[in-house]
């Protein structure tokens, strides 16, 4: 057996050990030509093609070396260790492999011990082991050698741990001079620390080498530079690791044959630290190549998954399970969803054969968006059987996997998740990188939320239903593109389209057939002039007029200051809630994006021209929309609406004949024809679909396209969430 060492006189052992260390140290200093040495090593390599799965054996070696320690008062009992090893062996089922390799491991163990005692230098000993393992692969050579070392090293420390409480172990320990060694453990501590440090890096190299062997050949080959480079260096890594095994074994042999006197020399620790330094350099190089290999594999797998997703959505399915598993989580080992109502984890089966609305967003989804979405969702649930069981919403959080998951991100995610009444993905890490790529490239997701609609068979029936949900709410069910088109066919240019059900006060004004001015902008001086003149004209013309300030699509802080002034000076009615203002502008933008998505942005649609005008006016100052009840009379820029009011004396005589609305319209048209206000549209790069061309709603010419860098200070969400 490996522990059956030949008996020698202590002095003879001392001389042999000194000779070993001396010759080993000299070998490292003089053998500068690694190429010559490695040619010698590679010359012993003649694998016969047998495949040995060394991973289970490496786990066993790791377990032995981890438990071998200088501390005698270990908290892990022998029975516990035995039970854990038995359990591990059963789990990985490698008993038959151990039977086949025991003889080889034992031979290596004896070879190392014998060569150490005979004074053979480390390189010669290492070379002899390579000759014994000529038919094995590089990873097998290394792990078998480590197993042989673990056998002797583990036996040494097992006796050290139990000899004080076990008579058999005590007798054996005396033969190996262990009591004497333990008595002088203080002076030997630097020696054992050096051994432990070297063992750690030896195991790290071994794991790295085995990881290269386990790389899937279907995703990577030697044509990849990182792999071919690593494979060229693995023989060197294996050699120096096995040579380090020989050095560590020599230290233990020296102690057991000569006792603590072996510690007289101060050069052995230097020898071990030099080897550890060399191995660390080799390990660092291999790990860099391994990381590159893993990146290549991830990219290949990502491409494969991406193509699989594209193919999957072109196929016909009996239900939506294949699609949902591919998008969210493919395995059945965990419950990947959180039920928003119960806050419990559930399987994807809860979505089987239902219309599923995938709410896709980053962690920067605003509280305004969540608030309105929740309101629409809850309203749809109140309809009971009509909609309740027909569709479900699932939040798909998209987070950049290259950004480290931080506490602010975690807190933000959990805050959003807890606020959602619908289903949510349990954690963003479940969404694979290939799925994120598919969502971005095929479904045009940038940063702004989208709502992709899948029918009960998993087919995409609308690439983004968020626009129609903002415009028509749950009336847009089943949220298909064909439903979106039909809703537009039924729609007309009227005040209800602009305000929807945002404010019932305005709806009452419409019923009462009052004149209503919707107006906006951030210039408080213009607001003062506009409201003053509008009120004066209404009194002079004896018409019932109401005014409501609806702010601006951006610059919340500035809008809030304007609102404070309106309240203080009682200039007009306004929406006090900024969420209402946000929703007004979001709905208007959604009308534009809905038409872009349907490919009908520049159709000859008078209603769409008016919407485009209003969005353009918002970017270029103040504006006002005048309606008579439901009918929109004028949609004008601040530069034409205010002059129309100021010049009331020029058109007041036409009011009795034409009516107030037509007289106002005609005079405004004259001013408009003179001024021709410019139109401008800003599409953030975070918007999914940006039109290639766009016609001006004022003159119907094709507009010029510019790239703009805009600094915006409205956002309050931490920057880390926008990675």
C-alpha positions in Angstrom: 0.0 0.0 0.0 0.9 3.6 -0.3 1.8 3.9 3.4 4.2 0.9 3.3 7.4 3.0 3.1 10.8 1.3 3.2 12.6 1.6 6.6 15.7 3.9 6.7 18.0 5.2 9.4 17.0 8.7 10.3 20.3 10.1 9.2 19.9 8.4 5.9 16.5 9.9 5.5 17.8 13.4 6.4 20.6 13.1 3.7 18.1 11.9 1.1 15.6 14.7 1.9 18.3 17.3 1.8 19.5 15.9 -1.5 16.0 16.0 -2.9 15.4 19.6 -1.9 18.9 20.7 -3.1 18.5 19.0 -6.5 14.9 20.2 -6.9 15.9 23.8 -6.2 18.8 23.6 -8.5 16.6 22.1 -11.2 14.2 25.1 -11.0 17.0 27.5 -11.3 19.0 25.9 -14.1 16.2 24.4 -16.3 15.5 27.7 -18.0 14.5 26.2 -21.3 10.9 25.2 -20.6 10.5 24.2 -24.3 13.1 21.4 -24.0 11.6 20.2 -20.8 8.0 20.2 -22.2 9.1 18.4 -25.4 10.3 15.7 -23.1 7.0 15.6 -21.2 4.8 15.8 -24.4 6.9 12.9 -25.7 5.4 10.7 -23.0 1.9 11.5 -24.0 0.3 8.7 -26.0 -3.4 8.6 -25.0 -5.2 5.4 -26.1 -8.6 7.2 -26.5 -10.2 6.0 -23.3 -12.5 8.6 -21.7 -12.3 9.0 -17.9 -14.7 11.3 -16.2 -12.4 12.6 -13.5 -14.8 15.2 -12.1 -16.2 12.9 -9.3 -12.6 11.8 -8.4 -11.6 15.4 -8.3 -14.5 16.1 -5.9 -13.3 13.3 -3.6 -9.7 14.6 -3.7 -10.9 18.1 -2.9 -12.9 16.7 0.0 -9.9 14.9 1.5 -7.5 17.9 1.1 -10.1 20.3 2.6 -10.5 18.2 5.7 -6.7 17.6 6.1 -5.7 20.4 8.5 -3.1 21.3 11.1 -5.9 21.8 13.7 -6.3 18.7 15.8 -9.5 19.8 17.5 -11.6 19.6 14.3 -15.3 20.0 14.7 -16.0 17.4 12.1 -16.1 13.9 13.5 -14.9 10.8 11.6 -18.4 9.4 11.4 -19.7 12.6 9.9 -17.0 12.6 7.3 -17.6 9.0 6.5 -21.3 9.6 6.1 -20.8 12.6 3.8 -18.3 10.7 1.6 -20.7 7.8 1.4 -23.5 10.1 0.3 -21.3 11.9 -2.2 -20.1 8.5 -3.7 -23.7 7.4 -4.0 -24.8 10.6 -5.7 -22.2 10.6 -8.4 -22.0 6.9 -8.8 -18.3 6.5 -9.4 -17.6 3.3 -7.3 -16.8 1.3 -10.5 -14.5 4.0 -11.7 -12.6 4.0 -8.4 -12.2 0.2 -8.7 -10.6 0.6 -12.1 -8.2 3.3 -11.0 -7.2 2.2 -7.5 -4.2 0.3 -8.8 -2.9 3.2 -10.8 -3.4 5.7 -7.9 -1.6 3.3 -5.5 1.3 2.9 -7.9 1.7 6.7 -8.2 1.6 7.1 -4.5 4.3 4.5 -3.9 6.4 5.9 -6.7 6.3 9.4 -5.2 7.2 8.1 -1.7 10.0 5.8 -3.0 11.6 8.5 -5.2 11.5 11.0 -2.3 13.4 8.6 0.0 15.9 7.6 -2.7 16.8 11.2 -3.3 15.6 11.4 -6.9 15.2 15.0 -8.1 11.7 16.4 -8.5 11.8 16.6 -12.3 12.9 13.0 -12.7 10.2 11.9 -10.3 7.6 13.9 -12.2 8.8 12.4 -15.5 8.5 8.9 -14.1 4.8 9.6 -13.2 4.2 10.9 -16.7 5.7 7.6 -18.1 3.3 5.6 -15.8 0.3 7.7 -17.1 1.2 7.8 -20.8 -2.1 6.4 -22.1 -4.3 8.9 -20.1 -5.5 12.4 -21.1 -3.9 15.5 -19.6 -6.7 16.1 -17.1 -6.7 12.4 -16.0 -2.9 12.4 -15.5 -3.3 15.4 -13.2 -6.3 14.2 -11.2 -4.8 10.7 -10.7 -1.6 12.2 -9.4 -3.6 14.5 -7.0 -5.5 11.4 -5.8 -2.3 9.6 -5.1 -1.1 12.6 -3.1 -4.4 12.9 -1.3 -4.1 9.3 -0.2 -0.8 9.9 1.7 -1.5 13.4 2.8 -5.0 12.5 4.0 -3.6 9.5 6.0 -1.0 11.7 7.6 -3.6 14.2 8.9 -6.1 11.6 9.7 -3.6 10.1 12.2 -2.8 13.6 13.5 -6.5 14.3 14.1 -7.4 11.1 15.9 -4.2 9.5 17.5 -4.9 11.1 20.9 -8.3 9.3 21.1 -7.7 6.0 19.2 -5.2 3.5 20.4 -4.6 2.0 16.9 -4.0 5.4 15.4 -1.7 6.3 18.3 0.5 3.3 17.7 0.7 4.1 14.0 1.3 7.7 14.7 4.3 6.8 16.9 5.8 4.9 14.0 5.4 8.0 11.8 6.8 10.3 14.5 3.5 12.3 14.6 3.5 13.0 18.4 6.9 14.5 18.0 5.8 16.6 15.0 2.7 17.8 16.8 4.7 18.8 19.8 6.8 21.1 17.6 3.8 22.3 15.5 4.6 25.9 16.3 7.9 25.9 14.6 6.5 23.9 11.7 3.6 26.3 11.1 5.3 28.3 8.3 6.1 24.9 6.5 2.5 23.8 6.7 1.2 27.2 5.6 3.4 27.0 2.6 2.1 23.5 1.8 -1.5 24.6 2.2 -1.0 27.6 -0.1 0.5 25.4 -2.7 -2.2 22.7 -2.4 -4.8 25.4 -2.9 -3.4 26.7 -6.1 -2.8 23.1 -7.3 -6.5 22.3 -6.8 -7.4 25.6 -8.6 -5.3 24.6 -11.6 -6.8 21.1 -11.6 -10.3 22.5 -11.6 -9.5 24.8 -14.4 -7.9 22.0 -16.5 -11.0 19.8 -16.0 -13.3 22.7 -16.9 -11.5 23.0 -20.2 -12.1 19.3 -20.8 -15.8 19.7 -20.0 -16.4 22.5 -22.5 -19.2 21.5 -24.9 -17.7 20.6 -28.2 -20.9 21.5 -30.0 -20.4 25.2 -29.1 -16.6 25.5 -29.2 -13.6 24.0 -31.1 -9.9 24.4 -31.4 -10.5 27.0 -34.1 -11.4 29.4 -31.3 -8.1 31.1 -30.4 -8.7 31.1 -26.6 -9.3 27.3 -26.6 -6.3 26.5 -28.8 -4.1 28.8 -26.7 -5.2 27.1 -23.5 -4.8 23.6 -24.9 -1.2 24.5 -25.9 -0.5 25.6 -22.3 -2.3 22.8 -20.5 0.6 20.3 -20.7 2.8 22.9 -18.9 0.1 23.5 -16.3 -0.2 19.8 -15.7 3.5 19.3 -15.4 4.1 22.1 -12.9 1.1 21.0 -10.8 2.4 17.4 -10.7 5.8 18.6 -9.9 4.3 20.6 -7.0 2.6 17.4 -5.8 6.1 15.8 -5.7 7.4 18.8 -3.7 4.6 18.7 -1.2 4.9 14.9 -0.8 8.7 15.3 -0.2 7.9 17.7 2.7 5.6 15.1 4.3 8.0 12.3 3.7 10.8 14.3 5.2 8.8 14.9 8.4 7.7 11.3 8.8 11.2 9.9 8.3 13.2 12.5 10.2 10.7 14.2 12.5 10.7 17.9 13.5 14.5 18.0 12.9 13.5 18.4 9.2 12.5 22.0 10.0 16.1 23.0 10.7 16.5 24.0 7.0 14.7 27.3 6.2 14.8 26.9 2.4 12.0 24.4 1.9 9.2 27.0 2.4 10.9 29.2 -0.2 10.8 26.2 -2.6 7.1 25.7 -2.1 6.3 29.4 -2.4 8.3 29.6 -5.6 6.2 26.8 -7.1 3.0 28.4 -5.8 4.0 31.7 -7.6 4.7 29.9 -10.8 1.4 28.0 -10.7 -0.5 31.2 -9.9 0.8 32.8 -13.1 -0.2 29.7 -15.1 -3.6 29.7 -13.4 -4.2 33.4 -14.2 -3.5 32.8 -17.8 -5.7 29.7 -18.1 -8.6 31.5 -16.3 -8.4 34.4 -18.8 -8.7 31.9 -21.7 -11.4 30.0 -19.9 -13.5 33.2 -19.4 -13.1 33.9 -23.1 -14.2 30.4 -24.0 -17.3 30.7 -21.7 -18.1 34.0 -23.4 -17.8 32.4 -26.8 -20.1 29.5 -25.7 -22.6 31.9 -24.2 -22.7 33.9 -27.5 -23.1 30.7 -29.5 -25.9 29.5 -27.2 -27.5 32.9 -27.3 -27.5 32.9 -31.1 -29.0 29.4 -31.1 -31.7 30.4 -28.6 -32.4 33.6 -30.5 -32.9 31.7 -33.7 -35.0 29.1 -31.9 -37.2 31.9 -30.6 -37.6 33.4 -34.0 -38.6 29.9 -35.4 -40.9 29.3 -32.5 -43.0 32.4 -33.3 -43.3 31.3 -36.9 -44.8 28.0 -35.9 -48.4 27.0 -35.1 -48.9 25.7 -31.5 -51.8 24.0 -29.8 -51.4 26.3 -26.8 -49.0 29.0 -25.5 -46.8 26.9 -23.2 -43.9 26.4 -25.6 -43.7 30.1 -26.3 -44.0 31.2 -22.6 -41.4 28.6 -21.5 -38.9 29.8 -24.1 -39.5 33.4 -23.1 -39.6 33.1 -19.3 -38.2 29.8 -18.0 -37.8 26.5 -19.8 -37.5 24.1 -16.9 -40.0 22.8 -14.4 -37.8 22.8 -11.3 -39.0 26.1 -10.0 -42.1 28.3 -10.0 -41.0 31.2 -12.2 -44.0 33.6 -11.6 -45.4 35.6 -8.7 -49.2 35.9 -8.6 -49.9 39.6 -8.0 -53.1 39.0 -6.0 -51.8 36.3 -3.6 -48.1 37.2 -3.8 -47.3 33.5 -4.0 -45.1 31.7 -6.5 -46.9 29.8 -9.3 -46.1 27.8 -12.4 -46.5 29.0 -16.0 -49.5 26.6 -16.3 -51.7 29.4 -14.9 -51.4 31.1 -18.3 -52.2 28.1 -20.4 -54.6 28.9 -23.4 -55.2 32.4 -22.2 -54.6 35.7 -23.9 -51.3 36.9 -22.3 -50.2 40.5 -22.3 -46.4 40.7 -21.7 -45.6 44.0 -20.0 -41.9 44.4 -20.9 -40.0 47.1 -19.2 -36.8 48.0 -17.3 -36.7 49.0 -13.7 -37.3 52.6 -14.8 -41.0 52.1 -15.4 -42.6 55.2 -13.8 -45.1 55.2 -11.0 -47.5 57.1 -13.3 -47.4 54.3 -15.8 -48.0 51.7 -13.1 -50.8 53.7 -11.6 -52.8 54.1 -14.9 -52.1 50.5 -15.9 -53.4 49.2 -12.6 -56.5 51.4 -12.9 -57.2 50.0 -16.4 -56.4 46.4 -15.2 -58.7 46.7 -12.2 -61.5 48.2 -14.3 -61.3 45.2 -16.7 -61.6 42.8 -13.8 -64.8 44.5 -12.7 -66.5 43.3 -15.9 -66.4 39.8 -14.5 -66.8 36.9 -17.0 -66.5 39.3 -20.0 -62.8 39.9 -19.5 -61.7 38.4 -16.2 -60.8 34.9 -17.4 -59.8 35.9 -21.0 -56.5 37.6 -20.5 -53.6 37.9 -18.0 -50.8 40.4 -17.7 -47.2 39.3 -17.0 -44.4 41.7 -16.2 -41.1 40.8 -17.9 -38.4 42.8 -16.2 -35.4 43.5 -18.6 -32.1 44.1 -16.8 -28.7 44.3 -18.3 -26.9 41.1 -17.2 -23.5 42.7 -17.5 -24.4 45.2 -14.7 -23.9 43.8 -11.2 -27.1 43.4 -9.3 -27.0 46.0 -6.6 -29.1 46.8 -3.5 -30.8 49.9 -5.1 -31.7 47.7 -8.1 -33.0 45.0 -5.8 -35.1 47.5 -3.8 -36.5 49.1 -6.9 -37.4 45.7 -8.4 -39.1 44.5 -5.3 -41.0 47.8 -5.0 -42.4 47.5 -8.5 -43.2 43.8 -8.1 -45.1 44.3 -4.9 -47.2 47.1 -6.4 -48.3 45.0 -9.4 -51.7 43.2 -9.1 -50.9 40.9 -12.1 -48.3 38.2 -12.6 -44.6 39.0 -12.5 -41.5 37.1 -13.3 -39.9 36.0 -9.9 -36.5 37.5 -10.7 -34.9 39.3 -13.7 -32.1 36.7 -13.8 -34.6 34.2 -15.2 -34.9 36.1 -18.4 -32.0 34.9 -20.6 -29.7 37.2 -22.6 -31.0 35.7 -25.9 -34.5 36.5 -24.9 -33.6 40.1 -24.1 -31.9 40.3 -27.5 -35.1 38.9 -29.1 -37.2 41.4 -27.3 -35.0 44.3 -28.4 -34.4 43.3 -32.0 -37.7 41.6 -33.0 -40.1 43.4 -30.7 -38.3 46.7 -30.8 -38.0 47.2 -27.1 -35.6 50.0 -26.0 -36.3 51.4 -22.6 -39.9 52.5 -22.8 -42.4 49.8 -21.7 -44.2 47.8 -24.3 -47.2 45.4 -24.1 -46.8 42.4 -26.4 -50.0 40.5 -26.9 -50.0 36.7 -27.3 -53.2 34.8 -28.2 -54.1 31.5 -26.5 -51.8 29.7 -29.0 -48.8 31.9 -28.3 -49.0 33.9 -31.5 -48.2 37.6 -31.4 -51.4 39.4 -32.3 -50.1 42.9 -31.4 -46.4 44.0 -31.1 -47.3 46.7 -28.6 -50.8 47.2 -27.2 -49.8 49.8 -24.7 -50.8 52.6 -27.1 -54.3 51.3 -27.6 -54.6 50.6 -23.8 -53.7 54.2 -23.1 -56.2 55.5 -25.7 -59.2 53.2 -25.2 -58.5 51.2 -22.0 -60.1 47.8 -21.6 -62.4 48.6 -24.5 -59.5 47.6 -26.8 -59.8 44.0 -25.7 -58.6 41.5 -27.2 -55.8 44.1 -27.9 -55.1 42.8 -31.4 -53.8 45.0 -34.3 -57.0 44.4 -36.2 -59.0 45.7 -33.1 -56.7 48.7 -33.1 -57.5 49.5 -36.7 -61.2 49.1 -36.2 -61.1 51.4 -33.2 -59.4 54.1 -35.3 -62.0 53.7 -38.0 -64.7 54.4 -35.5 -62.9 57.4 -34.0 -63.4 61.1 -34.8 -61.6 64.4 -34.0 -63.4 65.6 -30.9 -62.7 66.8 -27.4 -63.6 63.5 -25.8 -60.7 61.9 -27.8 -58.3 64.3 -26.2 -59.5 64.1 -22.6 -61.1 60.7 -22.5 -62.3 60.0 -18.9 -59.4 61.9 -17.3 -61.6 64.6 -15.9 -65.5 64.2 -15.5 -65.7 68.1 -15.1 -64.8 68.5 -18.8 -67.2 65.9 -19.8 -70.0 67.8 -18.0 -68.9 71.0 -19.9 -69.2 69.1 -23.2 -72.7 67.9 -22.3 -73.7 71.5 -21.4 -72.4 72.6 -24.9 -70.0 75.1 -23.4 -67.0 76.5 -25.2 -63.8 75.0 -23.7 -60.2 76.1 -24.1 -57.6 73.3 -23.4 -54.3 75.1 -23.2 -50.7 74.4 -22.2 -47.1 75.6 -22.2 -44.6 76.7 -19.6 -44.5 80.5 -20.2 -46.4 82.0 -17.3 -46.5 85.5 -19.0 -48.2 84.0 -22.1 -50.6 82.1 -19.7 -51.6 85.4 -18.0 -52.2 87.2 -21.3 -54.1 84.2 -22.8 -56.5 83.7 -19.9 -57.1 87.4 -19.5 -57.9 87.9 -23.1 -60.0 84.7 -23.5 -62.1 85.7 -20.5 -62.6 89.2 -21.9 -63.6 88.0 -25.3 -66.1 85.4 -23.9 -67.8 88.2 -21.9 -67.9 90.5 -24.8 -69.3 87.8 -27.1 -71.7 86.5 -24.4 -70.6 82.9 -24.8 -70.1 80.4 -21.9 -66.4 79.7 -21.8 -64.3 77.4 -19.6 -60.5 77.0 -19.6 -58.4 74.2 -18.3 -54.6 74.2 -18.1 -53.1 70.8 -19.1 -49.4 71.6 -18.7 -46.7 70.2 -20.9 -45.3 66.8 -21.8 -42.0 67.5 -20.0 -40.3 69.8 -17.5 -42.4 68.8 -14.5 -40.7 71.2 -12.1 -41.4 74.2 -14.4 -45.0 73.1 -14.9 -45.5 72.9 -11.2 -44.4 76.5 -10.8 -46.8 77.6 -13.5 -49.6 75.6 -11.8 -48.8 77.3 -8.4 -49.1 80.7 -10.1 -52.5 79.7 -11.8 -53.8 78.7 -8.4 -52.5 81.8 -6.6 -53.8 84.2 -9.3 -57.0 82.2 -10.1 -56.2 82.4 -13.8 -58.2 79.3 -14.8 -59.3 75.8 -14.0 -56.5 73.1 -14.1 -55.7 69.5 -13.3 -54.1 69.5 -9.9 -52.7 66.0 -10.2 -49.5 65.7 -12.3 -50.4 62.1 -13.1 -53.5 63.4 -15.0 -51.3 65.7 -17.0 -48.8 62.9 -17.7 -51.6 60.6 -18.9 -53.0 63.3 -21.2 -49.7 63.7 -23.0 -49.0 60.0 -22.9 -52.3 59.3 -24.6 -51.6 61.9 -27.3 -48.1 60.4 -28.0 -49.8 56.9 -28.0 -52.1 58.1 -30.8 -49.0 59.0 -32.8 -47.1 55.8 -32.0 -50.2 53.7 -32.7 -50.4 55.1 -36.2 -46.7 54.5 -36.7 -47.1 50.9 -35.6 -50.0 50.4 -38.0 -47.9 51.9 -40.8 -50.5 54.6 -41.3 -48.8 57.7 -40.0 -49.0 59.8 -43.1 -52.3 58.6 -44.5 -54.6 61.4 -45.5 -56.2 61.5 -42.1 -57.3 65.0 -40.9 -57.6 63.7 -37.3 -54.0 62.5 -37.3 -52.8 65.8 -38.7 -54.4 67.6 -35.8 -52.8 65.3 -33.2 -49.5 65.8 -34.9 -49.9 69.5 -34.7 -50.7 69.5 -31.0 -47.7 67.4 -30.2 -45.5 69.7 -32.3 -47.0 72.8 -30.6 -46.1 71.3 -27.2 -42.5 71.2 -28.2 -42.5 74.8 -29.5 -44.1 76.8 -26.7 -47.8 77.5 -25.8 -50.9 76.3 -27.6 -54.7 76.2 -27.2 -57.5 74.0 -28.5 -61.0 75.6 -28.6 -64.1 73.4 -28.7 -67.8 74.0 -28.8 -69.1 71.2 -26.7 -67.6 68.1 -28.4 -66.6 69.8 -31.7 -63.1 71.1 -31.9 -63.1 74.5 -33.5 -59.4 75.5 -33.5 -56.1 73.8 -32.7 -53.6 76.6 -32.7 -50.1 77.6 -31.6 -49.6 80.4 -29.0 -48.4 82.7 -31.8 -51.7 82.6 -33.5 -54.3 81.9 -30.8 -53.4 84.8 -28.6 -53.4 87.4 -31.5 -56.8 86.1 -32.5 -58.2 86.9 -29.1 -56.4 90.2 -28.9 -57.8 91.2 -32.4 -61.4 90.4 -31.4 -62.5 93.9 -32.5 -61.5 92.9 -36.1 -63.9 89.9 -36.2 -66.6 90.6 -33.6 -69.0 91.9 -36.3 -69.0 88.5 -37.9 -70.1 86.7 -34.7 -73.8 87.4 -35.1 -73.8 86.0 -38.7 -71.3 83.2 -38.5 -71.5 82.3 -34.8 -68.6 82.7 -32.3 -66.9 79.4 -33.2 -66.8 80.0 -37.0 -65.8 83.7 -36.7 -63.0 82.7 -34.3 -61.9 79.9 -36.7 -61.8 82.1 -39.8 -59.8 84.9 -38.2 -57.4 82.4 -36.7 -56.9 80.8 -40.2 -55.9 84.2 -41.6 -53.2 84.6 -39.0 -52.1 81.0 -39.4 -51.6 81.4 -43.1 -49.4 84.4 -42.5 -47.3 82.9 -39.6 -47.0 79.2 -40.6 -45.8 77.9 -37.2 -42.9 75.5 -37.5 -43.5 71.8 -36.6 -41.1 69.7 -34.7 -41.2 66.1 -33.4 -38.7 64.6 -31.0 -38.4 60.8 -30.8 -36.2 59.5 -28.0 -33.9 56.6 -28.9 -35.6 54.7 -26.2 -38.7 54.6 -28.4 -39.2 51.3 -30.0 -40.4 52.3 -33.5 -39.2 55.6 -35.0 -40.6 56.5 -38.5 -38.1 56.7 -41.4 -39.9 59.7 -42.8 -42.7 62.0 -41.6 -44.8 64.7 -43.2 -45.4 68.1 -41.7 -49.0 68.4 -40.5 -49.0 72.1 -41.5 -47.8 72.0 -45.1 -47.8 68.2 -45.8 -44.1 68.3 -47.0 -41.6 65.7 -45.9 -39.8 66.9 -42.8 -36.1 67.0 -42.4 -34.5 64.6 -39.9 -31.9 65.7 -37.3 -30.0 64.0 -34.5 -30.3 66.0 -31.2 -28.6 65.7 -27.9 -31.0 66.9 -25.2 -30.2 67.3 -21.5 -33.2 66.4 -19.4 -33.4 66.9 -15.6 -37.0 65.7 -15.1 -36.2 62.2 -14.2 -35.8 61.3 -10.5 -35.1 57.6 -10.8 -31.4 56.7 -9.8 -29.0 56.5 -12.8 -28.0 53.0 -11.8 -31.5 51.8 -12.9 -30.9 52.9 -16.5 -27.9 50.6 -17.2 
